[in-house]
Amino acid sequence: MILRHSFIPANNQRLANLCGPMDSHLRTIEAATQTAITRREEHFKVEGAKKGAQKAMEVLQALYEIAGRDIATDHLQLMLVADTPLAEDEDGRPLLSTRRSDLRARTPNQSVYLQNIAEHDITFGIGPAGTGKTYLAVACAVDALERNAVQRIVLTRPAVEAGERLGFLPGDLTQKVDPYLRPLYDALYELMGFDRVQKAFERNALEIAPLAFMRGRTLNNAFVILDEAQNTTPEQMKMFLTRIGFGAKAVVTGDVSQIDLPKGMPSGLLEVRRILRRVKGIAFTEFDSGDVVRHPLVARIIDAYDAQQTPRKAASAASHTDPANLQ
């Protein structure tokens, strides 16, 4: 398919910003849409499959509208992974139009995810690495704490990927579990700053703990996040969900393609997706490679692994859900 378009009235500065240094933006669009783009002054021609050519032309048109300034490479990459045009704030940054205007999403699924968190007491975010599941959940938790919508944030995850067996690790309990909770600390430090995180810990407004520590508790007026939920057993998942008290909100995140439980042990995340799918007040958001907001190669790597390992993943899922495999 061949599409042609002329940007009139022609503006040399806008055209230069649109194309990028040494036409780098055009090459990025070509690689992402599998098309060939040529231009002569303000006249552009896009050649490729129908879907890719249309996507490339839509991105070119959207870029020209904002080409009054330099266009950042990461902004272009986000436009390429999004299925709908990205709104912008005054500084030209991607902006999500939700009830919480200070929270931003970079893809449509992330927008749905944030809306689900805002509107439901329990939200599940399921998908591959790099889709922002944990980061956005922590951002929502920090936002809720600063607005006094909750009194504290509780972040938890299975301390060890396969069964929480901490005894062989050196050090005291804190030193044993810290490596497994570090991604949560990193997100908090980025969103709140080191000093504010430390003060939140001091006044008990912030808690990070292994999942095993949640047993027997009732979490009222808290924003609770369970990360790496694919490595919970059904019993652990049920235990966590029944900790939720009055005035609490919970977010559960996980990647069902990276289950590290021992063979034959069912995944609590796979089971809960089947059991609670239609329960009122609970929302599920499914992410895919199109929501990856890291380097563009990450999405391609995920797609390549999915294409290669589909039979293996199906067998793995069966071994984690079929009671017959538990014998």
Rosetta silent file (secondary structure, phi, psi, omega in degrees, C-alpha in Angstrom):
SEQUENCE: MILRHSFIPANNQRLANLCGPMDSHLRTIEAATQTAITRREEHFKVEGAKKGAQKAMEVLQALYEIAGRDIATDHLQLMLVADTPLAEDEDGRPLLSTRRSDLRARTPNQSVYLQNIAEHDITFGIGPAGTGKTYLAVACAVDALERNAVQRIVLTRPAVEAGERLGFLPGDLTQKVDPYLRPLYDALYELMGFDRVQKAFERNALEIAPLAFMRGRTLNNAFVILDEAQNTTPEQMKMFLTRIGFGAKAVVTGDVSQIDLPKGMPSGLLEVRRILRRVKGIAFTEFDSGDVVRHPLVARIIDAYDAQQTPRKAASAASHTDPANLQ
SCORE:     score description
SCORE:     0.000 S_00000001
   1 L     0.000  138.198  179.102    0.000    0.000    0.000 S_00000001
   2 E  -120.273  125.009  177.066    1.265    3.501   -0.866 S_00000001
   3 E  -117.859  139.938  178.357    0.061    6.591    0.989 S_00000001
   4 E  -126.052  144.944  179.143    0.992   10.144    0.090 S_00000001
   5 E  -153.524  141.610  176.890    0.576   13.324    2.069 S_00000001
   6 E  -119.462  129.294  179.973    1.746   16.927    1.771 S_00000001
   7 L   -89.803  105.656 -176.377    2.028   19.147    4.828 S_00000001
   8 L  -124.853  135.161    0.786    0.635   22.508    3.747 S_00000001
   9 L   -72.894  145.228 -178.691    1.451   25.247    4.435 S_00000001
  10 L   -68.277  140.881  178.912    5.027   23.997    4.436 S_00000001
  11 L  -138.549  110.058 -173.305    7.138   24.992    7.430 S_00000001
  12 H   -60.691  -36.855  179.964   10.813   24.115    7.257 S_00000001
  13 H   -67.303  -42.909  178.018   11.337   24.205   11.041 S_00000001
  14 H   -63.808  -41.037  179.908    8.372   21.914   11.662 S_00000001
  15 H   -64.492  -38.569  178.754    9.532   19.548    8.947 S_00000001
  16 H   -65.143  -43.542  178.718   13.018   19.433   10.473 S_00000001
  17 H   -67.330  -36.166  178.199   11.602   18.644   13.945 S_00000001
  18 H   -62.262  -46.678 -175.640    9.246   16.075   12.430 S_00000001
  19 H   -76.511  -28.602 -178.579   12.038   14.201   10.644 S_00000001
  20 L    81.405  169.493  179.223   14.540   14.474   13.502 S_00000001
  21 H   -58.759  126.078  179.907   18.348   14.720   13.266 S_00000001
  22 H    54.450   35.247 -179.901   19.503   12.984   10.077 S_00000001
  23 H    59.741   29.903 -176.913   15.893   11.783    9.583 S_00000001
  24 H   -64.179  -35.463  179.234   16.203    9.650   12.725 S_00000001
  25 H   -65.365  -39.329  179.196   12.487    9.995   13.559 S_00000001
  26 H   -64.494  -39.491  179.701   11.531    8.723   10.109 S_00000001
  27 H   -66.247  -36.999  178.345   13.840    5.722   10.506 S_00000001
  28 H   -64.287  -43.337  179.070   12.272    4.973   13.938 S_00000001
  29 H   -64.033  -42.111  178.339    8.769    5.083   12.444 S_00000001
  30 H   -58.727  -45.501 -177.638    9.864    2.831    9.565 S_00000001
  31 H   -65.777  -38.321 -177.209   11.278    0.239   11.962 S_00000001
  32 H   -74.567  -32.017 -175.003    8.202    0.247   14.189 S_00000001
  33 H  -106.673   -1.718 -179.184    5.643    0.063   11.365 S_00000001
  34 L    55.249   52.500  179.534    7.687   -1.988    8.866 S_00000001
  35 E  -129.032  173.200  172.616    7.257    0.633    6.161 S_00000001
  36 E  -120.092  126.469 -177.087    9.470    2.721    3.876 S_00000001
  37 E  -116.289  126.011  174.316    9.148    6.507    4.147 S_00000001
  38 E  -125.695  155.333  179.180   10.480    8.914    1.542 S_00000001
  39 E  -148.240  153.095  172.383   10.012   12.656    1.269 S_00000001
  40 E  -135.774  105.547 -172.726   10.713   15.546   -0.999 S_00000001
  41 L    56.167 -120.281 -177.161   10.410   18.818    0.852 S_00000001
  42 L   -90.002    5.860 -176.860    6.866   18.798    2.342 S_00000001
  43 E  -100.045  123.208 -177.314    5.700   15.779    0.292 S_00000001
  44 E  -116.319  145.994  175.039    5.814   12.387    2.061 S_00000001
  45 E  -131.885  130.811  179.720    5.279    8.874    0.699 S_00000001
  46 E  -119.379  126.315  179.126    4.750    5.803    2.880 S_00000001
  47 E  -120.580  134.851  178.127    4.976    2.283    1.441 S_00000001
  48 E   162.561 -172.581  176.151    4.125   -0.913    3.289 S_00000001
  49 L   -60.027  154.491 -172.880    1.311   -3.178    4.486 S_00000001
  50 H   -55.263  -49.523 -176.656   -2.008   -1.393    4.901 S_00000001
  51 H   -64.004  -45.276 -179.296   -2.061   -1.381    8.704 S_00000001
  52 H   -65.949  -41.494 -179.764    1.568   -0.310    9.046 S_00000001
  53 H   -64.533  -41.839  178.387    1.298    2.390    6.391 S_00000001
  54 H   -65.004  -40.948  178.124   -1.809    3.860    7.987 S_00000001
  55 H   -62.732  -44.810 -179.606   -0.157    3.820   11.421 S_00000001
  56 H   -61.232  -42.407 -179.696    2.952    5.520   10.052 S_00000001
  57 H   -67.396  -38.773  177.483    0.904    8.232    8.364 S_00000001
  58 H   -61.550  -41.859  179.953   -1.142    8.841   11.512 S_00000001
  59 H   -66.866  -41.443  177.655    2.059    9.250   13.529 S_00000001
  60 H   -59.021  -43.787 -179.661    3.531   11.623   10.935 S_00000001
  61 H   -65.987  -41.571  179.121    0.416   13.777   11.056 S_00000001
  62 H   -65.456  -38.714  179.221    0.372   13.785   14.872 S_00000001
  63 H   -65.717  -39.246 -178.880    4.072   14.680   14.982 S_00000001
  64 H   -62.422  -33.228 -179.465    3.636   17.586   12.582 S_00000001
  65 H   -67.246  -28.078 -178.583    1.028   19.096   14.883 S_00000001
  66 L  -108.003   10.696 -172.939    3.507   19.225   17.781 S_00000001
  67 L   -81.209   13.653  173.385    6.600   19.924   15.673 S_00000001
  68 L   -69.510  -11.740  176.993    6.772   23.555   16.745 S_00000001
  69 L  -134.619  170.972  176.445    9.404   22.293   19.203 S_00000001
  70 L   -62.383  144.437 -178.970   11.941   19.490   19.242 S_00000001
  71 L  -106.202  119.555 -179.115   10.358   16.035   19.536 S_00000001
  72 L   -69.950  145.275 -179.724   11.923   13.724   22.116 S_00000001
  73 H   -61.496  -40.301 -178.378   12.730   10.179   20.993 S_00000001
  74 H   -67.298  -31.862  176.295   10.911    8.632   23.965 S_00000001
  75 H   -64.811  -43.364  177.844    7.767   10.634   23.110 S_00000001
  76 H   -61.100  -43.378 -179.865    7.876    9.294   19.552 S_00000001
  77 H   -62.306  -37.966  178.133    8.292    5.734   20.833 S_00000001
  78 H   -67.645  -36.971  176.833    5.272    6.132   23.117 S_00000001
  79 H   -64.461  -33.321 -178.354    3.172    7.406   20.212 S_00000001
  80 H   -73.199  -31.228 -179.883    4.176    4.348   18.224 S_00000001
  81 H   -87.155  -16.955 -178.490    3.080    1.863   20.920 S_00000001
  82 L   -80.810  146.909  176.970   -0.193    3.661   21.682 S_00000001
  83 L   -89.345  -14.187  179.993   -3.365    2.754   19.810 S_00000001
  84 L  -132.714  157.007  179.849   -4.845    6.225   20.262 S_00000001
  85 L   -60.297  144.416  179.582   -3.334    9.717   20.149 S_00000001
  86 L   -91.492  127.695  172.984   -1.707   10.828   23.384 S_00000001
  87 E   -72.250  164.346 -177.416   -2.963   14.002   24.994 S_00000001
  88 E  -132.243  154.387  172.219   -0.366   16.399   26.344 S_00000001
  89 L   -92.637 -169.814 -175.874    0.078   18.741   29.265 S_00000001
  90 L   -63.298  -27.369 -178.137    1.568   22.243   29.034 S_00000001
  91 L   -90.855    5.079  179.231    5.097   20.856   28.874 S_00000001
  92 L    81.343   11.995  179.479    4.301   18.500   26.027 S_00000001
  93 L   -87.450  145.648  176.925    4.413   15.368   28.197 S_00000001
  94 E   -55.070  134.943 -175.018    1.922   12.529   27.601 S_00000001
  95 E  -131.198  135.077  177.920   -1.081   13.101   29.844 S_00000001
  96 L   -97.255  127.469  178.256   -3.884   10.759   30.898 S_00000001
  97 L   -88.868   89.790  176.435   -7.345   12.255   31.219 S_00000001
  98 L  -129.284 -176.125  177.714   -8.682   10.500   34.283 S_00000001
  99 L   -65.874  -22.768  178.087  -10.175   11.593   37.579 S_00000001
 100 L  -108.084   92.278 -172.334   -6.635   11.869   38.878 S_00000001
 101 L   -69.000  -16.310 -179.840   -5.102   14.373   36.535 S_00000001
 102 L   -86.227   -2.910  175.574   -1.680   14.155   38.182 S_00000001
 103 L  -103.064  135.027 -175.513   -1.323   10.505   37.169 S_00000001
 104 L  -118.345  145.198  174.770   -0.268    9.823   33.606 S_00000001
 105 L  -117.836  149.150 -178.098   -0.620    6.793   31.366 S_00000001
 106 L  -106.888  -12.383  176.444    1.463    6.099   28.303 S_00000001
 107 L  -137.933  161.757  178.311   -0.747    3.548   26.561 S_00000001
 108 H   -57.732  -39.384  179.291   -4.519    2.980   26.400 S_00000001
 109 H   -65.614  -35.146  176.095   -4.282   -0.126   28.600 S_00000001
 110 H   -65.812  -35.739  176.125   -2.415    1.849   31.224 S_00000001
 111 H   -62.241  -44.835  177.566   -5.233    4.418   31.101 S_00000001
 112 H   -62.511  -40.969  179.502   -7.786    1.661   31.708 S_00000001
 113 H   -58.442  -48.179  179.678   -5.616    0.293   34.511 S_00000001
 114 H   -64.788  -38.444  176.665   -5.543    3.642   36.328 S_00000001
 115 H   -64.536  -41.401  177.890   -9.278    4.054   35.887 S_00000001
 116 H   -62.167  -42.064  178.468   -9.845    0.566   37.289 S_00000001
 117 H   -62.233  -40.898 -178.721   -7.691    1.367   40.323 S_00000001
 118 H   -67.378  -31.815 -169.761   -9.626    4.577   40.890 S_00000001
 119 H  -104.515   -7.842 -176.767  -13.028    2.913   40.572 S_00000001
 120 L  -126.876  151.067  178.213  -12.552   -0.510   42.203 S_00000001
 121 L   -76.625  -30.697  177.658  -11.492   -1.695   45.645 S_00000001
 122 E  -130.473  126.511 -179.295   -9.462   -4.576   44.206 S_00000001
 123 E  -129.399  136.650  175.661   -7.664   -4.383   40.853 S_00000001
 124 E  -108.860  131.021  173.820   -5.507   -6.976   39.103 S_00000001
 125 E  -116.486  112.600 -172.890   -2.830   -5.920   36.605 S_00000001
 126 E  -122.369  126.472  179.562   -1.575   -8.912   34.605 S_00000001
 127 L   168.188  178.698 -174.180    1.019   -8.759   31.854 S_00000001
 128 L   -72.931  171.313  178.876    4.686   -8.894   30.844 S_00000001
 129 L   -62.769  148.397  174.795    7.595   -6.951   32.285 S_00000001
 130 L    87.672    5.085 -178.017    7.957   -3.304   31.363 S_00000001
 131 L   -95.107    2.054  174.701    4.252   -2.482   31.104 S_00000001
 132 L    83.634   15.105 -176.591    4.186   -0.289   34.224 S_00000001
 133 H   -58.211  -54.643 -176.028    1.994   -2.542   36.355 S_00000001
 134 H   -73.448  -43.572 -176.562    3.877   -2.063   39.617 S_00000001
 135 H   -60.074  -45.998 -179.645    5.104    1.471   39.012 S_00000001
 136 H   -67.367  -35.600  177.697    1.626    2.845   38.267 S_00000001
 137 H   -64.276  -43.496  178.349    0.160    1.006   41.246 S_00000001
 138 H   -65.119  -38.567  177.611    2.774    2.538   43.544 S_00000001
 139 H   -60.619  -42.066  177.693    2.107    5.956   41.987 S_00000001
 140 H   -64.746  -38.347  179.466   -1.600    5.589   42.775 S_00000001
 141 H   -64.771  -44.493  178.804   -0.754    4.543   46.338 S_00000001
 142 H   -62.972  -42.269  178.208    1.491    7.577   46.872 S_00000001
 143 H   -59.990  -45.070 -179.551   -1.197    9.827   45.419 S_00000001
 144 H   -63.856  -39.063  179.520   -3.826    8.371   47.767 S_00000001
 145 H   -66.432  -43.038 -177.653   -1.551    8.813   50.779 S_00000001
 146 H   -70.587  -25.133  176.206   -0.753   12.428   49.968 S_00000001
 147 L   -89.059    2.824 -178.203   -4.456   13.211   49.507 S_00000001
 148 L    62.261   25.378  175.173   -5.172   11.525   52.855 S_00000001
 149 L   -74.472  -25.249  174.169   -7.454    9.061   51.089 S_00000001
 150 L  -134.412  163.196 -179.198   -5.633    6.325   53.012 S_00000001
 151 L   -94.214  -19.510 -178.735   -3.584    6.341   56.198 S_00000001
 152 E  -160.079  163.938  176.093   -0.766    4.098   55.010 S_00000001
 153 E  -115.142  132.374  176.574    0.726    2.149   52.137 S_00000001
 154 E  -122.974  118.183  179.269    1.492   -1.558   52.464 S_00000001
 155 E  -113.836  133.287 -176.983    3.631   -3.170   49.750 S_00000001
 156 E  -145.886  157.451  174.524    4.240   -6.899   49.702 S_00000001
 157 E  -160.507  158.960  174.517    5.461   -9.680   47.465 S_00000001
 158 L   -57.363  124.717 -171.885    6.529  -13.322   47.840 S_00000001
 159 L   -66.598  -34.169  176.275    9.951  -12.924   49.470 S_00000001
 160 L  -127.280  139.624 -169.854   11.499  -15.792   47.544 S_00000001
 161 L   -59.914  -31.013 -176.962   10.273  -16.750   44.094 S_00000001
 162 L  -124.977   77.069  169.267    9.708  -20.405   44.903 S_00000001
 163 L   102.189    2.677  176.602    8.216  -20.893   48.323 S_00000001
 164 L    58.023   42.140  178.323    9.661  -18.088   50.503 S_00000001
 165 L   -92.011   98.039 -172.448   12.536  -20.256   51.837 S_00000001
 166 L   -95.985  -10.914 -168.253   14.772  -17.630   53.410 S_00000001
 167 L   -61.259  -31.284 -175.403   16.876  -19.705   55.782 S_00000001
 168 L   -79.663  -11.888 -178.461   19.858  -20.291   53.519 S_00000001
 169 L   -78.107  145.300  179.774   20.401  -16.578   52.885 S_00000001
 170 L   -75.212  159.983  173.418   23.017  -14.751   54.998 S_00000001
 171 L    94.931  178.247  177.139   22.177  -11.963   57.427 S_00000001
 172 L   -79.405 -176.069 -174.054   19.245  -11.059   59.653 S_00000001
 173 H   -60.300  -42.897 -179.507   15.641  -11.056   58.467 S_00000001
 174 H   -60.527  -44.268 -179.795   15.826   -7.557   56.951 S_00000001
 175 H   -67.012  -30.142  178.973   18.952   -8.463   54.992 S_00000001
 176 H   -68.681  -42.823 -172.022   17.336  -11.692   53.818 S_00000001
 177 H   -92.893  -18.941 -176.426   14.197  -10.109   52.349 S_00000001
 178 H   -54.363  -44.324 -178.671   15.563   -6.764   51.120 S_00000001
 179 H   -58.894  -30.923 -177.756   16.825   -8.064   47.736 S_00000001
 180 H   -84.064  -17.762  179.111   13.346   -9.345   46.875 S_00000001
 181 H  -102.044   -3.153 -174.592   11.611   -6.116   47.916 S_00000001
 182 H   -56.134  -40.066  178.664   14.141   -3.780   46.296 S_00000001
 183 H   -58.555  -32.468  178.425   12.020   -2.996   43.185 S_00000001
 184 H   -70.567  -40.983  175.403    9.310   -1.619   45.469 S_00000001
 185 H   -59.682  -44.523 -177.479   11.827    0.568   47.295 S_00000001
 186 H   -59.724  -42.845  179.027   13.144    1.839   43.965 S_00000001
 187 H   -64.272  -41.576  179.850    9.667    2.886   42.804 S_00000001
 188 H   -64.666  -44.314 -179.986    8.978    4.667   46.089 S_00000001
 189 H   -60.774  -38.831 -179.227   12.280    6.532   46.036 S_00000001
 190 H   -70.481  -34.850 -175.452   11.589    7.726   42.501 S_00000001
 191 H   -87.479  -28.799 -174.912    8.043    8.835   43.271 S_00000001
 192 H  -115.322  -26.376 -172.330    8.525   10.302   46.747 S_00000001
 193 L    92.722  147.843 -173.529   12.223   10.970   47.219 S_00000001
 194 H   -59.585  -47.722 -175.809   14.523    9.271   49.708 S_00000001
 195 H   -61.884  -43.103 -178.642   13.901   11.635   52.652 S_00000001
 196 H   -68.433  -34.351  176.424   10.111   11.469   52.393 S_00000001
 197 H   -63.783  -44.764 -179.985   10.195    7.691   52.151 S_00000001
 198 H   -62.622  -40.749  178.821   12.274    7.492   55.323 S_00000001
 199 H   -66.439  -36.206  177.795    9.905    9.832   57.175 S_00000001
 200 H   -64.796  -38.851  174.888    6.919    7.760   56.005 S_00000001
 201 H   -62.600  -42.316 -176.785    8.562    4.646   57.444 S_00000001
 202 H   -63.340  -35.871 -179.124    9.219    6.445   60.728 S_00000001
 203 L   -96.398   14.313  176.620    5.580    7.420   61.211 S_00000001
 204 L    62.022   26.623  175.596    4.346    3.965   60.108 S_00000001
 205 L   -90.089   -3.537 -177.589    2.659    5.390   57.017 S_00000001
 206 E  -142.889  131.988 -179.620    4.679    3.050   54.824 S_00000001
 207 E  -141.031  132.630  174.159    5.371   -0.658   55.167 S_00000001
 208 E  -125.697  123.378 -173.286    7.161   -3.108   52.902 S_00000001
 209 E  -151.132  155.047  174.242    7.089   -6.748   53.962 S_00000001
 210 E   -63.089  153.740 -178.128    7.150  -10.320   52.608 S_00000001
 211 H   -57.994  -34.402 -178.323    3.771  -11.843   51.884 S_00000001
 212 H   -59.222  -25.281 -178.026    4.135  -14.327   54.755 S_00000001
 213 H   -77.701   -6.964 -178.157    3.934  -11.404   57.195 S_00000001
 214 H   -82.334  -16.916 -175.101    0.388  -10.564   56.068 S_00000001
 215 L   -60.990  134.835  175.705   -1.197  -13.619   57.681 S_00000001
 216 L    83.601   -0.451 -176.965   -3.592  -12.843   60.538 S_00000001
 217 L   -99.491  159.880  170.293   -3.750   -9.102   59.852 S_00000001
 218 L  -124.659  121.844 -173.301   -6.623   -6.804   58.899 S_00000001
 219 E  -103.665   96.274  177.856   -5.583   -3.831   56.758 S_00000001
 220 L   -94.704  148.544  174.629   -7.981   -0.909   57.248 S_00000001
 221 L    49.572   43.430 -177.385   -7.626    2.492   55.551 S_00000001
 222 E  -131.553  152.641  171.196   -4.615    1.262   53.597 S_00000001
 223 E  -103.829  113.064 -171.457   -3.498    1.068   49.994 S_00000001
 224 E  -113.373  130.706  179.319   -2.135   -2.470   49.637 S_00000001
 225 E  -123.388  126.306  172.795   -0.104   -3.761   46.687 S_00000001
 226 E  -106.840  113.567 -178.936    0.824   -7.396   46.076 S_00000001
 227 L  -101.045  159.377 -179.306    3.603   -7.612   43.492 S_00000001
 228 L    54.987   41.461 -172.999    4.908  -10.738   41.678 S_00000001
 229 H   -69.568  -14.478  177.639    1.571  -12.398   42.420 S_00000001
 230 H   -64.587  -17.968 -178.962    2.164  -15.172   39.873 S_00000001
 231 H  -100.968   21.335  170.941    4.431  -16.766   42.491 S_00000001
 232 L   -97.181  150.680  171.498    1.743  -17.027   45.155 S_00000001
 233 L   -83.173  164.173  176.179   -0.094  -20.263   45.859 S_00000001
 234 H   -56.271  -36.076  179.515   -3.916  -20.243   45.844 S_00000001
 235 H   -66.957  -41.955  177.813   -3.845  -20.330   49.638 S_00000001
 236 H   -65.054  -40.559  179.691   -1.537  -17.321   49.806 S_00000001
 237 H   -63.622  -45.141  178.103   -3.670  -15.380   47.337 S_00000001
 238 H   -62.219  -41.980  178.256   -6.827  -16.075   49.316 S_00000001
 239 H   -58.883  -45.574 -178.918   -5.042  -15.115   52.519 S_00000001
 240 H   -63.465  -49.300 -175.842   -3.918  -11.811   51.024 S_00000001
 241 H   -63.491  -29.076 -179.979   -7.296  -10.856   49.559 S_00000001
 242 L   -86.304    4.987  172.755   -9.062  -11.566   52.846 S_00000001
 243 L   -83.946  -14.370 -171.739   -6.736   -9.131   54.677 S_00000001
 244 E   -68.861  124.818 -178.132   -8.511   -6.186   53.024 S_00000001
 245 L  -108.043 -163.788 -179.696  -10.403   -4.105   55.583 S_00000001
 246 L   -69.864  141.363  178.198  -12.644   -1.039   55.590 S_00000001
 247 L    69.745   16.372 -177.262  -11.443    1.957   53.631 S_00000001
 248 L  -104.448  156.007  175.048   -8.761   -0.133   51.926 S_00000001
 249 E  -133.933  137.639 -177.006   -7.804   -0.482   48.283 S_00000001
 250 E  -126.899  141.247  174.100   -5.740   -3.362   46.880 S_00000001
 251 E  -127.808  131.501 -179.690   -3.803   -3.827   43.649 S_00000001
 252 E  -118.399  125.326 -178.812   -2.377   -7.206   42.607 S_00000001
 253 E  -122.991  150.251  178.889    0.236   -7.367   39.840 S_00000001
 254 E  -177.357  165.751 -179.625    1.937  -10.280   38.137 S_00000001
 255 L  -124.696  105.999 -174.285    3.216  -11.880   34.949 S_00000001
 256 L   -71.847   -7.191  175.921    1.723  -15.315   34.300 S_00000001
 257 L   -87.201   -3.152 -178.758    4.485  -16.085   31.778 S_00000001
 258 L  -128.661   55.589  177.672    7.075  -16.056   34.576 S_00000001
 259 L   -82.648  121.427 -176.437    5.743  -18.486   37.172 S_00000001
 260 L  -108.787   12.926  177.973    8.632  -19.734   39.300 S_00000001
 261 L   -68.651  155.616  177.332    6.717  -22.032   41.620 S_00000001
 262 L   -57.875  147.651 -179.466    7.804  -25.675   41.815 S_00000001
 263 L   -55.743  133.304 -179.902    6.358  -27.853   39.086 S_00000001
 264 L    93.269  -12.755  178.952    2.890  -29.065   39.967 S_00000001
 265 L   -91.038  123.120 -175.858    2.194  -26.238   42.421 S_00000001
 266 L   -69.516  147.943  177.171   -0.750  -24.113   41.217 S_00000001
 267 L   -87.942  129.251  178.562   -0.359  -20.365   40.780 S_00000001
 268 H   -64.578  -29.505 -179.425   -2.710  -18.252   42.862 S_00000001
 269 H   -71.714  -41.543  176.684   -2.831  -15.586   40.157 S_00000001
 270 H   -62.945  -40.671 -177.925   -4.009  -18.000   37.472 S_00000001
 271 H   -70.172  -41.697 -176.992   -6.651  -19.403   39.789 S_00000001
 272 H   -68.299  -31.561  177.349   -7.926  -16.068   41.043 S_00000001
 273 H   -62.957  -35.490  178.576   -8.308  -14.794   37.486 S_00000001
 274 H   -76.585  -40.022 -173.066  -10.673  -17.687   36.821 S_00000001
 275 H   -77.710  -40.465 -171.227  -12.567  -17.524   40.110 S_00000001
 276 L  -103.448    6.780 -174.682  -13.037  -13.765   40.567 S_00000001
 277 L   -52.143  -38.034 -174.718  -13.339  -12.621   36.965 S_00000001
 278 L  -108.221   15.139  179.630  -17.030  -11.741   37.326 S_00000001
 279 L   -78.731  127.422 -178.701  -17.108  -10.634   40.964 S_00000001
 280 L   -65.265  137.048 -179.885  -18.523   -7.129   41.308 S_00000001
 281 L    95.487   -5.700  179.045  -16.050   -4.594   42.678 S_00000001
 282 E  -117.809  134.195 -178.563  -12.998   -6.391   41.252 S_00000001
 283 E  -121.578  144.935  175.436  -11.333   -5.337   37.986 S_00000001
 284 E  -119.304  131.543  174.462   -8.806   -7.103   35.772 S_00000001
 285 E  -119.365  123.398 -178.631   -6.490   -5.274   33.356 S_00000001
 286 E  -104.476  123.617  178.068   -4.568   -7.379   30.855 S_00000001
 287 L  -102.454  159.105  174.509   -1.375   -5.930   29.380 S_00000001
 288 L  -140.761 -172.017 -175.303    0.603   -7.144   26.359 S_00000001
 289 H   -62.054  -23.994  178.466    3.795   -6.261   24.509 S_00000001
 290 H   -68.354  -12.596  179.698    2.107   -3.197   23.029 S_00000001
 291 H   -98.602   -0.182 -179.489    2.074   -1.667   26.519 S_00000001
 292 L   -67.584  127.413 -178.218    5.816   -2.013   27.101 S_00000001
 293 L  -115.854   23.682  170.899    7.270    1.427   27.750 S_00000001
 294 L   -94.089 -157.374  178.346   10.914    0.439   27.993 S_00000001
 295 L   -56.164  139.684 -178.416   13.290    0.210   25.051 S_00000001
 296 H   -53.228  -28.026  179.726   11.357   -0.744   21.857 S_00000001
 297 H   -65.532  -25.644 -179.299   13.379   -3.973   21.659 S_00000001
 298 H   -60.697  -44.079  179.128   11.761   -5.197   24.887 S_00000001
 299 H   -62.343  -40.526  179.780    8.380   -5.495   23.168 S_00000001
 300 H   -67.388  -37.428  177.772    9.946   -7.360   20.254 S_00000001
 301 H   -62.750  -44.177  179.488   11.760   -9.706   22.635 S_00000001
 302 H   -61.367  -44.751  179.563    8.480  -10.485   24.445 S_00000001
 303 H   -62.698  -40.088 -178.840    6.708  -11.192   21.139 S_00000001
 304 H   -65.431  -43.139  178.271    9.544  -13.428   19.974 S_00000001
 305 H   -65.319  -41.063  179.171    9.513  -15.468   23.175 S_00000001
 306 H   -61.395  -42.289 -179.275    5.714  -15.738   23.077 S_00000001
 307 H   -66.211  -35.763 -177.011    5.815  -17.006   19.493 S_00000001
 308 H   -80.199  -32.472 -169.214    8.538  -19.540   20.310 S_00000001
 309 H  -111.979   15.694 -179.487    7.236  -20.773   23.641 S_00000001
 310 H   -54.955  -48.109  178.164    3.453  -20.865   23.194 S_00000001
 311 H   -60.891  -40.294 -178.824    3.276  -24.693   23.493 S_00000001
 312 H   -66.202  -40.303  179.834    5.578  -24.622   26.525 S_00000001
 313 H   -65.530  -38.255  178.914    3.543  -21.872   28.200 S_00000001
 314 H   -64.100  -40.996  178.782    0.320  -23.776   27.628 S_00000001
 315 H   -66.423  -39.057  179.666    1.819  -26.866   29.226 S_00000001
 316 H   -64.946  -43.444  179.443    3.148  -24.792   32.129 S_00000001
 317 H   -61.792  -39.283  179.750   -0.225  -23.165   32.712 S_00000001
 318 H   -64.965  -39.226 -178.456   -1.879  -26.577   32.730 S_00000001
 319 H   -69.326  -21.043 -179.760    0.621  -27.892   35.272 S_00000001
 320 L   -96.060   -2.120 -177.856   -0.153  -24.940   37.558 S_00000001
 321 L  -128.086  -28.028 -174.323   -3.928  -25.254   37.367 S_00000001
 322 L   -79.620  116.659  179.588   -4.964  -28.835   36.704 S_00000001
 323 H   -57.499  -26.592 -179.767   -5.599  -30.686   39.991 S_00000001
 324 H   -64.604  -24.156 -178.912   -4.681  -33.912   38.235 S_00000001
 325 H   -83.565   -2.897 -177.246   -1.125  -32.607   37.959 S_00000001
 326 H   -88.318   -5.206 -177.811   -0.842  -32.202   41.719 S_00000001
 327 L   -79.583    0.000    0.000   -0.562  -35.897   42.405 S_00000001
